[in-house]
Amino acid sequence: MSMAKQPTVTERLRAAILAAGVTQYRIAEDTGVNRAALSRFIRRQRGLDGSSIDVLAEYLGLDLLPAKRRGKGW
């Protein structure tokens, strides 16, 4: 039995940015996240620092919730 791979936090964040219905420029202006860093993140060239992730998640209305435990011992 194979389990479907869950999207990573960065994949979910990237998808939310692309689906936001506003430009990356507007997101950068509204959040204070560096526009070039945001663009590199979208193009999968670089990651973002934790504070940028926090600001973007709040701006986009994303919550990080724990997945149901799957016998991984944590």
C-alpha positions as semicolon CSV with decimal commas, in nm:
position;residue;x (nm);y (nm);z (nm)
1;M;0,000;0,000;0,000
2;S;0,153;0,331;-0,102
3;M;0,078;0,653;0,081
4;A;0,035;0,972;-0,114
5;K;0,318;1,212;-0,046
6;Q;0,198;1,521;0,134
7;P;0,318;1,855;-0,004
8;T;0,595;2,019;0,195
9;V;0,545;2,348;0,374
10;T;0,744;2,528;0,105
11;E;0,539;2,364;-0,172
12;R;0,219;2,472;0,000
13;L;0,350;2,825;0,050
14;R;0,464;2,850;-0,313
15;A;0,123;2,729;-0,435
16;A;-0,058;2,978;-0,211
17;I;0,152;3,266;-0,344
18;L;0,079;3,167;-0,702
19;A;-0,294;3,127;-0,629
20;A;-0,324;3,452;-0,432
21;G;-0,461;3,651;-0,724
22;V;-0,215;3,935;-0,672
23;T;0,128;3,999;-0,817
24;Q;0,450;3,902;-0,646
25;Y;0,530;4,274;-0,645
26;R;0,211;4,347;-0,444
27;I;0,283;4,061;-0,201
28;A;0,636;4,192;-0,149
29;E;0,514;4,548;-0,096
30;D;0,237;4,442;0,144
31;T;0,457;4,210;0,351
32;G;0,799;4,372;0,340
33;V;0,952;4,052;0,202
34;N;1,230;4,130;-0,044
35;R;1,086;4,111;-0,397
36;A;1,395;3,944;-0,544
37;A;1,398;3,684;-0,267
38;L;1,029;3,614;-0,325
39;S;1,090;3,573;-0,697
40;R;1,381;3,333;-0,639
41;F;1,163;3,133;-0,400
42;I;0,887;3,102;-0,659
43;R;1,140;2,991;-0,923
44;R;1,277;2,729;-0,678
45;Q;1,621;2,889;-0,684
46;R;1,640;2,976;-0,312
47;G;1,457;2,924;0,010
48;L;1,321;3,190;0,242
49;D;1,421;3,268;0,598
50;G;1,186;3,180;0,880
51;S;1,061;3,533;0,940
52;S;0,969;3,573;0,571
53;I;0,784;3,243;0,579
54;D;0,594;3,356;0,890
55;V;0,497;3,690;0,735
56;L;0,388;3,530;0,406
57;A;0,188;3,258;0,578
58;E;0,003;3,516;0,785
59;Y;-0,058;3,737;0,479
60;L;-0,196;3,441;0,283
61;G;-0,400;3,306;0,574
62;L;-0,210;2,978;0,601
63;D;-0,189;2,771;0,918
64;L;0,068;2,505;0,993
65;L;-0,118;2,220;1,158
66;P;0,028;1,888;1,266
67;A;-0,051;1,592;1,044
68;K;-0,213;1,290;1,198
69;R;0,054;1,065;1,337
70;R;0,130;0,774;1,113
71;G;0,324;0,552;1,350
72;K;0,645;0,752;1,310
73;G;0,702;0,776;1,682
74;W;0,684;1,153;1,709
